[in-house]
Amino acid sequence: MPFAMLIISLSLADAAPPADKTAQIDIVEKLNAQVPKDARLTDSDGKMVTFGELLQNGMPTLLTVGYFECPMLCDIVLNGVLSGVKGLSFTAGNEFQVVSISIEPKETPALASKKRENYLKSYARETEAHGWRFLTGDAGETKRIADAVGWNYFWDDETKQWAHAAGVFVLTPDGKVSRVLYGIEFPPKDLKLAFVEAGEGKVGTAIDKLILWCYHYSPKDRGYVVFAMRVMRVCGALSVLILGIFIWLMFRADRRRQAAFALEK
């Protein structure tokens, strides 16, 4: 068990929700579900925006839902996102964007701004203003977004915390759920393949798209794994291509030898 996961398990053991509430903190996978574009949020500058306006740059979105003063799990998820995106050749604001939304209605744009500043400082890359956004909103509006992507949560009066699961969502440029990545660690490989997949052909190189074709997302493994049959097809095609080139080169060499022999006569 990863050390971070062990810490979470130990710290939440006494605060675990009753069995009848466990289902309320599950992530229900809703692939292709549309995030409501008219949902209203407030950005870290205090400006009111709709979710649709966040999508106007036409790139895939990595969506995180939580709250900024969460005592543990939310920051661990955000730190996992930070670690994952730092390992990418893609840059936030160029090939993808990160949108982090707070479901706590009492949190302010000032808190969102401080959170954004800290994470962009740790990201340590030049990025556009839309590279990583932190937003707050009314309870009803943020719940619309959370419900749309299948992120369930509830307020636990005993612990005075929001109880929720761990995971993030990769959205298409139009704001539809393309992939759910579970847990607190998000390997750069999985993030890159998820962005290429969600990018609808607009993100990544031809090599990236070929690599994606050789992988598929496994719900069981909760990550991208090699699709053996497709790899065999690629290897078979390459073998035929290499054999064809070899035969062609041999044929050319033989023709040259025959021509040289004819000239000597």
Backbone bond lengths (Angstrom), bond angles and torsions (degrees), N, CA, C in turn:
res aa  C-N    CA-C-N  psi(-1)  N-CA   C-N-CA  omega(-1)  CA-C   N-CA-C  phi
1 M - - - 1.466 - - 1.521 109.22 -
2 P 1.373 119.30 129.52 1.446 121.49 178.17 1.516 110.52 -57.00
3 F 1.336 116.86 147.95 1.460 122.06 -176.11 1.520 111.18 -58.27
4 A 1.355 116.25 -44.58 1.468 119.68 -178.40 1.523 110.78 -61.44
5 M 1.334 116.85 -41.42 1.459 120.33 179.38 1.519 111.19 -65.63
6 L 1.342 116.94 -36.15 1.456 121.02 177.82 1.521 110.30 -63.16
7 I 1.336 116.72 -43.28 1.464 120.79 179.19 1.517 110.34 -60.99
8 I 1.352 116.35 -43.57 1.461 120.11 179.68 1.521 110.20 -61.60
9 S 1.333 116.67 -45.18 1.461 121.13 -177.88 1.521 111.17 -60.60
10 L 1.327 115.99 -43.30 1.456 120.27 -178.00 1.516 111.40 -69.37
11 S 1.332 116.83 -41.76 1.458 120.49 -175.31 1.513 112.56 -73.02
12 L 1.333 117.57 -28.39 1.449 121.09 -177.75 1.526 112.76 -97.76
13 A 1.329 116.26 -1.33 1.468 119.33 -175.71 1.527 111.47 -57.82
14 D 1.366 116.76 -43.49 1.457 120.23 -177.58 1.517 112.32 -78.20
15 A 1.352 115.80 -19.02 1.459 119.54 -176.07 1.528 111.64 -105.52
16 A 1.329 116.73 15.66 1.465 119.74 -178.08 1.517 109.99 -62.70
17 P 1.337 117.62 137.20 1.463 120.20 -179.46 1.516 111.53 -67.49
18 P 1.321 117.36 155.32 1.469 120.24 176.30 1.515 110.04 -58.06
19 A 1.331 115.49 158.38 1.462 120.37 -175.64 1.516 111.87 -57.03
20 D 1.370 117.19 -36.76 1.453 119.40 -176.74 1.521 112.34 -73.04
21 K 1.349 117.47 -10.83 1.457 120.70 179.02 1.531 112.42 -104.43
22 T 1.326 116.59 -6.64 1.461 119.84 -177.10 1.523 111.55 -56.68
23 A 1.331 116.24 -41.40 1.465 119.98 -178.44 1.518 112.00 -63.71
24 Q 1.332 117.03 -21.42 1.458 120.70 -177.76 1.523 112.83 -74.40
25 I 1.326 117.98 -10.67 1.461 119.51 179.02 1.527 111.71 -115.26
26 D 1.319 116.70 13.10 1.458 120.03 175.25 1.522 110.39 -76.26
27 I 1.331 115.55 156.71 1.455 120.84 167.94 1.521 107.08 -96.96
28 V 1.318 116.23 120.90 1.459 121.73 178.06 1.529 107.58 -96.83
29 E 1.327 116.06 113.44 1.461 119.59 -175.67 1.524 110.57 -67.17
30 K 1.330 115.57 123.08 1.460 121.85 -178.91 1.530 109.58 -126.85
31 L 1.319 115.63 67.73 1.456 119.77 -178.65 1.524 110.61 -60.85
32 N 1.306 115.00 137.66 1.466 124.17 179.05 1.522 113.18 75.00
33 A 1.331 117.79 4.92 1.464 120.22 176.39 1.525 109.67 -70.20
34 Q 1.314 116.88 143.62 1.458 122.22 -178.09 1.532 110.57 -92.53
35 V 1.312 116.13 125.47 1.457 120.06 172.80 1.531 107.26 -73.37
36 P 1.337 118.51 133.29 1.469 119.76 -176.42 1.529 112.13 -62.72
37 K 1.313 115.57 116.19 1.466 119.87 -176.09 1.523 112.45 -71.59
38 D 1.328 116.56 -19.92 1.459 118.95 -179.16 1.529 112.74 -90.52
39 A 1.339 117.14 1.64 1.469 120.35 177.50 1.524 109.35 -62.47
40 R 1.333 116.28 129.93 1.463 120.85 -175.09 1.525 111.58 -97.26
41 L 1.322 114.94 134.38 1.459 121.98 -179.30 1.524 109.28 -133.88
42 T 1.319 115.40 168.12 1.463 121.06 175.48 1.511 108.43 -119.33
43 D 1.334 117.18 125.73 1.464 119.19 -177.53 1.526 110.77 -82.08
44 S 1.315 115.73 -179.78 1.465 120.74 -174.24 1.526 112.93 -71.17
45 D 1.333 117.03 -8.50 1.468 121.10 174.63 1.523 111.70 -97.87
46 G 1.335 116.66 2.56 1.458 120.42 179.65 1.515 113.57 85.69
47 K 1.324 118.03 9.74 1.465 122.15 -178.65 1.526 110.10 -90.78
48 M 1.339 116.08 135.51 1.459 121.23 177.25 1.526 109.38 -78.05
49 V 1.329 116.66 127.95 1.464 121.45 178.54 1.524 108.65 -135.61
50 T 1.317 116.12 158.15 1.460 119.94 172.20 1.525 108.30 -98.01
51 F 1.322 115.64 160.49 1.463 118.24 178.85 1.524 109.94 -63.10
52 G 1.321 116.57 -33.64 1.463 119.95 178.19 1.517 112.49 -60.76
53 E 1.336 116.79 -35.39 1.467 119.90 178.45 1.523 111.28 -66.75
54 L 1.317 117.45 -28.62 1.465 121.12 178.31 1.522 111.45 -68.65
55 L 1.325 116.18 -20.30 1.466 121.12 -175.59 1.524 113.13 -94.30
56 Q 1.318 117.80 -0.35 1.457 120.63 -171.60 1.527 113.89 -67.27
57 N 1.330 117.77 -16.81 1.470 119.48 178.92 1.518 112.18 -76.96
58 G 1.342 118.40 -8.87 1.458 121.78 173.26 1.511 116.05 71.05
59 M 1.332 118.01 30.31 1.466 120.73 178.87 1.523 110.59 -123.64
60 P 1.339 118.33 161.85 1.467 120.64 177.24 1.525 110.89 -61.03
61 T 1.312 115.15 151.46 1.463 121.52 -178.67 1.520 110.29 -120.68
62 L 1.318 115.83 132.43 1.464 121.30 169.94 1.521 106.13 -97.50
63 L 1.328 116.68 110.64 1.462 122.26 -175.33 1.520 110.75 -101.12
64 T 1.336 115.67 128.02 1.459 120.59 172.01 1.529 108.10 -117.30
65 V 1.322 115.57 139.64 1.462 121.54 178.27 1.521 107.38 -123.38
66 G 1.332 116.28 135.23 1.465 120.67 -178.60 1.514 108.48 177.48
67 Y 1.330 116.58 -144.40 1.462 119.18 170.44 1.525 108.46 -151.16
68 F 1.321 115.28 150.49 1.453 121.44 -165.49 1.525 113.69 -76.27
69 E 1.328 118.47 -23.42 1.462 120.66 177.10 1.526 111.52 -103.56
70 C 1.317 116.42 22.80 1.463 121.96 174.49 1.530 108.24 -58.52
71 P 1.323 119.07 130.83 1.464 120.78 -174.85 1.520 114.64 -70.96
72 M 1.346 118.38 -15.44 1.457 116.86 -178.67 1.520 113.84 -153.46
73 L 1.333 118.44 -70.71 1.452 121.99 -163.84 1.524 113.77 -62.14
74 C 1.334 117.67 -41.59 1.474 119.59 -177.72 1.525 111.44 -60.56
75 D 1.342 116.18 -44.61 1.466 119.05 179.37 1.524 111.09 -65.60
76 I 1.316 117.14 -35.63 1.463 119.63 178.67 1.525 110.06 -64.65
77 V 1.328 116.75 -41.03 1.465 120.17 176.60 1.523 110.48 -63.88
78 L 1.342 117.22 -46.16 1.465 120.63 179.50 1.525 111.14 -62.24
79 N 1.328 116.47 -38.94 1.461 119.94 177.00 1.524 111.15 -65.21
80 G 1.332 116.46 -36.10 1.465 120.04 175.53 1.516 111.35 -64.69
81 V 1.338 116.84 -39.87 1.465 120.96 175.85 1.517 109.98 -63.18
82 L 1.330 116.57 -46.58 1.464 120.96 179.92 1.521 111.01 -57.57
83 S 1.316 116.80 -47.26 1.463 120.86 179.90 1.522 110.67 -61.57
84 G 1.327 116.55 -41.38 1.460 120.21 -178.56 1.515 112.96 -66.39
85 V 1.344 117.23 -46.60 1.466 119.70 -176.96 1.524 111.94 -71.77
86 K 1.339 116.88 -26.90 1.472 119.03 176.68 1.524 111.06 -67.22
87 G 1.326 117.23 -24.86 1.460 121.13 179.79 1.516 114.11 -87.41
88 L 1.337 117.45 2.18 1.454 121.39 -178.72 1.524 112.20 -90.17
89 S 1.336 115.46 150.90 1.459 119.54 168.82 1.522 109.65 -77.29
90 F 1.337 117.73 -23.74 1.461 122.23 173.87 1.527 109.11 -70.26
91 T 1.332 115.87 154.95 1.456 121.37 178.90 1.522 109.97 -122.52
92 A 1.325 116.52 134.81 1.458 121.39 177.03 1.524 109.39 -58.74
93 G 1.309 115.55 129.25 1.454 120.66 -177.87 1.508 112.97 99.59
94 N 1.339 116.96 -16.06 1.464 121.60 177.24 1.524 111.64 -107.01
95 E 1.340 116.10 -60.14 1.467 120.15 -179.50 1.524 112.82 -100.31
96 F 1.321 117.56 -20.46 1.466 121.67 -178.50 1.513 108.59 -155.61
97 Q 1.330 116.21 170.91 1.449 121.11 173.58 1.521 109.28 -134.87
98 V 1.316 116.29 156.86 1.460 122.24 175.38 1.529 107.63 -113.84
99 V 1.319 116.22 131.87 1.466 122.25 177.10 1.525 107.57 -123.51
100 S 1.322 116.91 118.11 1.464 122.18 179.89 1.529 108.88 -112.82
101 I 1.324 115.78 120.69 1.461 121.81 -174.28 1.528 110.40 -115.65
102 S 1.333 116.02 135.26 1.461 121.71 176.69 1.521 109.70 -94.83
103 I 1.345 116.06 134.32 1.459 120.89 177.59 1.531 110.99 -95.04
104 E 1.338 116.97 1.34 1.468 121.46 179.07 1.536 108.99 -89.86
105 P 1.341 118.23 109.61 1.471 120.35 -174.64 1.526 114.49 -65.52
106 K 1.333 117.35 -17.76 1.466 119.78 -179.32 1.527 112.46 -82.03
107 E 1.325 117.40 -12.66 1.474 119.26 -178.96 1.524 110.18 -75.59
108 T 1.317 115.68 145.19 1.458 122.63 -169.22 1.525 112.33 -109.19
109 P 1.339 116.80 162.54 1.465 120.01 173.28 1.524 112.42 -58.52
110 A 1.328 117.69 -32.24 1.469 120.33 179.01 1.528 110.24 -63.17
111 L 1.325 116.86 -40.99 1.465 120.89 177.82 1.523 109.82 -66.98
112 A 1.335 116.28 -41.43 1.468 120.22 177.79 1.522 110.70 -61.79
113 S 1.336 116.77 -39.85 1.464 121.10 179.73 1.523 111.38 -63.92
114 K 1.334 116.29 -42.24 1.470 120.42 178.96 1.525 110.78 -64.72
115 K 1.327 115.74 -41.69 1.467 120.54 179.10 1.525 110.03 -62.81
116 R 1.324 115.90 -44.93 1.467 120.97 -179.67 1.527 110.67 -61.83
117 E 1.318 116.16 -44.59 1.466 120.52 -179.81 1.530 111.08 -59.23
118 N 1.322 116.57 -43.74 1.467 120.52 -178.88 1.534 111.61 -64.25
119 Y 1.336 116.76 -43.06 1.464 119.14 -177.06 1.520 112.09 -74.18
120 L 1.323 117.57 -36.39 1.464 118.91 176.75 1.529 110.88 -67.54
121 K 1.319 116.39 -34.59 1.467 119.82 175.98 1.525 110.48 -63.42
122 S 1.317 117.21 -41.77 1.468 120.92 178.47 1.525 111.44 -71.66
123 Y 1.327 116.82 -31.53 1.470 120.17 178.10 1.520 110.66 -64.33
124 A 1.319 116.26 -36.40 1.473 123.02 170.80 1.534 113.43 56.67
125 R 1.334 115.85 40.01 1.465 120.28 173.36 1.523 108.80 -133.66
126 E 1.317 115.94 150.53 1.455 119.89 172.21 1.522 108.12 -68.77
127 T 1.318 116.33 125.08 1.462 119.63 -177.79 1.519 109.82 -142.32
128 E 1.317 115.36 154.52 1.454 120.83 177.37 1.534 109.73 -69.32
129 A 1.345 115.37 165.92 1.462 120.10 -178.58 1.521 112.11 -59.21
130 H 1.350 116.34 -30.90 1.460 119.71 -178.94 1.529 112.14 -88.31
131 G 1.326 118.30 5.87 1.455 120.65 -177.44 1.512 113.52 -57.91
132 W 1.325 116.58 -47.46 1.469 121.09 177.90 1.515 107.48 -145.95
133 R 1.317 116.07 112.41 1.458 121.08 -177.68 1.518 110.70 -110.25
134 F 1.327 115.48 144.69 1.461 122.84 174.97 1.527 107.32 -119.91
135 L 1.331 115.86 126.06 1.455 120.33 -173.18 1.521 111.94 -133.68
136 T 1.321 114.62 151.43 1.459 121.94 175.60 1.528 107.84 -118.84
137 G 1.336 116.21 176.59 1.462 118.92 179.17 1.504 111.88 -178.75
138 D 1.324 115.17 171.15 1.462 120.94 175.42 1.526 109.55 -65.43
139 A 1.319 115.59 152.53 1.463 120.73 -176.86 1.529 112.06 -56.04
140 G 1.333 116.74 -41.21 1.454 119.40 -178.01 1.517 112.86 -66.39
141 E 1.333 116.62 -38.82 1.458 120.89 -177.69 1.528 111.72 -71.61
142 T 1.322 116.72 -43.99 1.466 118.87 -179.96 1.527 110.94 -69.61
143 K 1.336 116.69 -31.63 1.473 119.12 177.58 1.525 110.57 -67.66
144 R 1.318 117.93 -34.58 1.467 120.61 176.20 1.529 110.52 -58.10
145 I 1.322 116.01 -42.02 1.464 120.50 -179.61 1.523 110.16 -69.12
146 A 1.354 115.84 -47.25 1.468 119.94 -179.50 1.527 110.99 -60.58
147 D 1.320 117.24 -42.71 1.465 120.75 179.62 1.527 110.98 -64.62
148 A 1.319 116.43 -38.10 1.469 120.41 -177.47 1.525 111.81 -62.66
149 V 1.333 116.95 -38.17 1.469 119.96 -178.07 1.521 112.57 -92.23
150 G 1.346 117.13 -7.34 1.466 119.68 177.45 1.511 115.03 89.93
151 W 1.340 116.82 22.79 1.477 121.21 -179.95 1.524 107.94 -95.85
152 N 1.326 116.77 104.66 1.461 121.81 -175.38 1.528 111.43 -95.65
153 Y 1.314 116.04 148.02 1.466 120.75 -177.74 1.528 109.42 -160.56
154 F 1.335 116.82 165.29 1.461 120.96 173.00 1.527 108.59 -156.42
155 W 1.321 115.39 160.00 1.459 121.50 178.84 1.518 108.90 -86.20
156 D 1.343 115.80 125.88 1.459 122.13 -179.92 1.522 108.02 -99.67
157 D 1.327 116.34 107.69 1.465 120.53 -177.88 1.519 112.51 -63.73
158 E 1.330 116.52 -31.21 1.465 119.98 -176.76 1.531 111.41 -67.89
159 T 1.331 116.56 -43.87 1.471 119.90 -178.53 1.519 112.60 -95.55
160 K 1.342 116.59 -10.06 1.474 121.89 -177.28 1.527 110.64 58.67
161 Q 1.324 115.01 43.97 1.459 121.43 179.79 1.531 109.49 -139.23
162 W 1.325 115.00 159.67 1.452 120.37 169.17 1.527 107.93 -82.40
163 A 1.314 116.23 124.62 1.466 120.71 177.51 1.528 108.13 -93.52
164 H 1.321 115.91 131.90 1.471 120.03 -176.04 1.521 109.92 -160.21
165 A 1.317 115.92 169.24 1.462 122.02 178.37 1.522 110.00 -93.15
166 A 1.336 115.63 177.40 1.464 121.49 -178.23 1.524 109.77 -114.03
167 G 1.319 115.27 126.88 1.455 120.34 178.02 1.513 109.98 169.30
168 V 1.323 116.40 166.09 1.461 122.22 178.16 1.524 109.22 -133.15
169 F 1.320 116.07 167.99 1.454 121.71 -174.38 1.522 110.39 -127.34
170 V 1.319 116.32 133.50 1.459 121.35 175.97 1.526 107.47 -104.12
171 L 1.336 115.91 123.66 1.451 121.97 -175.71 1.524 110.88 -109.59
172 T 1.310 115.76 150.90 1.458 121.28 173.57 1.529 108.85 -70.92
173 P 1.329 118.44 167.69 1.470 120.04 177.29 1.524 113.24 -57.45
174 D 1.341 117.12 -22.59 1.461 121.14 179.81 1.526 112.35 -91.50
175 G 1.353 116.78 0.10 1.457 119.67 176.38 1.509 116.09 88.12
176 K 1.330 117.62 24.92 1.454 121.38 175.55 1.531 109.86 -101.73
177 V 1.331 116.29 146.42 1.466 120.55 -178.31 1.523 109.46 -69.09
178 S 1.321 115.89 116.34 1.462 121.13 178.27 1.518 111.35 -96.57
179 R 1.337 116.74 -38.39 1.458 119.93 -176.80 1.529 109.40 -155.69
180 V 1.335 116.24 144.28 1.461 122.63 172.39 1.521 107.78 -110.11
181 L 1.321 116.46 126.22 1.459 121.97 177.21 1.525 107.99 -110.29
182 Y 1.315 116.05 119.18 1.459 121.21 -172.52 1.521 112.08 -92.93
183 G 1.333 115.44 157.38 1.458 120.63 171.43 1.517 113.53 99.02
184 I 1.317 115.12 -157.45 1.461 121.86 -175.43 1.526 112.42 -122.13
185 E 1.322 116.68 -3.19 1.460 121.38 178.15 1.520 108.87 -124.83
186 F 1.325 116.12 133.86 1.458 121.21 -175.18 1.525 108.93 -130.51
187 P 1.343 116.36 91.95 1.467 120.76 -176.50 1.525 111.22 -56.65
188 P 1.332 117.11 141.50 1.472 120.53 178.61 1.523 113.04 -52.22
189 K 1.354 116.95 -36.73 1.472 119.17 179.87 1.515 110.89 -60.49
190 D 1.339 116.64 -45.69 1.457 120.24 -179.03 1.526 111.09 -65.83
191 L 1.331 116.90 -41.56 1.461 120.15 179.12 1.529 110.98 -62.94
192 K 1.322 116.10 -44.67 1.466 119.39 -178.26 1.521 110.87 -62.94
193 L 1.324 117.44 -46.94 1.457 120.32 179.59 1.528 110.90 -63.55
194 A 1.338 116.98 -36.94 1.462 120.37 178.70 1.524 110.79 -65.81
195 F 1.334 117.63 -39.46 1.464 120.67 178.57 1.530 111.11 -68.93
196 V 1.319 116.86 -40.48 1.467 120.07 177.80 1.524 109.53 -63.38
197 E 1.337 115.93 -42.51 1.455 121.04 179.43 1.524 111.04 -64.26
198 A 1.335 116.96 -45.92 1.465 120.95 -177.62 1.520 112.14 -73.76
199 G 1.332 116.55 -22.85 1.459 120.95 -175.15 1.505 115.00 -71.65
200 E 1.323 118.05 -6.18 1.464 123.15 175.89 1.528 112.17 53.36
201 G 1.334 114.74 44.21 1.460 120.04 175.66 1.510 114.97 86.85
202 K 1.335 117.69 -3.33 1.462 120.51 -175.68 1.531 112.91 -100.05
203 V 1.318 116.97 -6.96 1.469 121.39 -176.40 1.518 109.67 -121.20
204 G 1.329 116.16 133.37 1.459 120.94 176.25 1.513 112.74 94.75
205 T 1.312 114.62 163.20 1.457 122.15 179.66 1.527 110.15 -86.28
206 A 1.342 115.39 176.48 1.464 119.83 176.13 1.525 110.34 -61.71
207 I 1.328 116.24 -35.33 1.472 120.11 178.22 1.525 110.27 -65.54
208 D 1.345 116.65 -41.80 1.467 120.25 177.87 1.522 110.83 -59.37
209 K 1.327 116.42 -42.11 1.463 120.50 -179.20 1.531 111.09 -67.89
210 L 1.347 116.51 -35.91 1.464 119.90 176.67 1.521 110.17 -66.06
211 I 1.338 116.48 -41.62 1.470 120.40 178.84 1.526 109.67 -62.50
212 L 1.348 116.75 -43.05 1.462 120.03 178.59 1.525 110.38 -60.60
213 W 1.334 116.62 -38.97 1.465 120.52 -179.87 1.530 111.15 -62.88
214 C 1.339 115.91 -28.60 1.467 120.76 -178.96 1.529 112.37 -86.22
215 Y 1.341 116.97 -5.77 1.457 121.01 179.38 1.528 109.50 -119.00
216 H 1.308 115.29 160.03 1.458 119.57 169.92 1.522 108.15 -143.77
217 Y 1.327 116.02 154.37 1.460 119.81 -178.95 1.515 109.93 -80.32
218 S 1.317 115.51 128.01 1.462 121.45 -179.48 1.527 109.72 -106.02
219 P 1.338 118.70 111.15 1.460 120.33 176.71 1.529 112.03 -58.52
220 K 1.328 116.37 -33.63 1.466 120.09 179.81 1.523 111.08 -64.98
221 D 1.336 116.36 -46.85 1.465 120.95 179.95 1.522 112.27 -85.85
222 R 1.337 116.20 -10.97 1.462 122.31 -178.93 1.532 111.49 52.28
223 G 1.319 113.81 47.79 1.457 120.91 178.14 1.514 109.61 -173.59
224 Y 1.319 116.16 175.37 1.460 121.43 179.20 1.523 109.42 -85.57
225 V 1.322 115.63 129.22 1.463 121.36 -179.53 1.524 108.72 -126.88
226 V 1.323 115.01 158.83 1.456 120.63 -178.23 1.521 110.89 -64.86
227 F 1.322 115.69 132.82 1.459 122.12 175.01 1.534 105.94 -93.26
228 A 1.335 116.41 97.23 1.467 122.38 -169.68 1.526 112.73 -54.52
229 M 1.322 117.07 -43.28 1.460 119.96 -176.80 1.525 111.26 -62.48
230 R 1.321 116.30 -40.87 1.466 119.31 179.89 1.520 111.26 -68.43
231 V 1.331 116.64 -38.64 1.471 119.93 177.39 1.520 109.70 -62.03
232 M 1.335 116.81 -41.27 1.467 120.20 178.81 1.533 110.60 -62.47
233 R 1.324 116.56 -38.24 1.458 119.73 178.54 1.523 111.14 -65.62
234 V 1.335 116.06 -42.74 1.466 119.74 178.60 1.517 110.05 -62.68
235 C 1.352 116.08 -46.16 1.462 119.68 -179.99 1.527 110.88 -62.54
236 G 1.345 116.39 -39.67 1.457 119.65 178.65 1.515 111.43 -64.34
237 A 1.338 117.07 -42.12 1.464 120.80 178.90 1.519 110.95 -64.63
238 L 1.344 116.13 -41.43 1.463 119.73 178.15 1.521 110.93 -64.00
239 S 1.333 116.39 -39.45 1.462 119.95 179.53 1.521 110.96 -62.68
240 V 1.331 116.32 -44.04 1.465 120.22 178.00 1.523 110.56 -62.62
241 L 1.360 116.49 -42.44 1.468 120.68 179.73 1.524 110.68 -62.66
242 I 1.336 116.82 -46.26 1.467 120.50 -179.54 1.528 110.29 -63.57
243 L 1.332 116.63 -42.73 1.467 120.13 178.80 1.525 110.38 -62.80
244 G 1.334 116.89 -40.90 1.458 120.67 178.49 1.516 112.36 -62.57
245 I 1.345 116.09 -43.23 1.468 120.37 178.31 1.528 110.25 -64.03
246 F 1.339 116.47 -41.57 1.460 120.49 179.92 1.535 110.78 -61.82
247 I 1.355 116.47 -45.10 1.467 120.26 179.62 1.523 110.48 -63.34
248 W 1.332 116.26 -40.52 1.468 120.51 -179.86 1.526 110.90 -64.12
249 L 1.335 116.49 -42.84 1.467 120.29 179.01 1.534 111.00 -65.05
250 M 1.334 115.76 -41.16 1.463 119.33 178.28 1.527 110.76 -63.80
251 F 1.350 116.03 -40.00 1.460 120.70 178.93 1.527 110.79 -63.31
252 R 1.341 116.26 -43.31 1.469 119.85 178.77 1.522 111.17 -63.55
253 A 1.332 115.92 -42.53 1.466 119.68 -179.87 1.525 110.40 -63.60
254 D 1.325 116.29 -39.80 1.468 119.58 179.13 1.528 111.14 -65.79
255 R 1.335 117.03 -40.47 1.464 120.25 178.33 1.522 110.93 -63.10
256 R 1.326 116.43 -38.70 1.463 120.20 178.96 1.524 111.05 -65.96
257 R 1.339 116.25 -40.81 1.462 119.51 179.20 1.533 110.15 -63.44
258 Q 1.347 115.42 -41.60 1.454 119.06 179.02 1.530 111.81 -64.28
259 A 1.338 116.09 -38.83 1.476 120.22 179.41 1.521 110.03 -66.09
260 A 1.345 115.64 -43.39 1.470 119.32 -179.58 1.527 110.71 -64.27
261 F 1.356 115.93 -39.17 1.456 120.07 179.26 1.532 110.84 -64.65
262 A 1.332 116.53 -38.72 1.470 120.86 179.05 1.530 110.86 -65.50
263 L 1.320 117.91 -39.18 1.468 120.91 179.03 1.531 111.47 -66.65
264 E 1.321 117.45 -35.96 1.455 120.84 179.89 1.526 110.90 -65.52
265 K 1.340 117.14 -30.20 1.476 119.76 178.16 1.529 110.02 -72.48
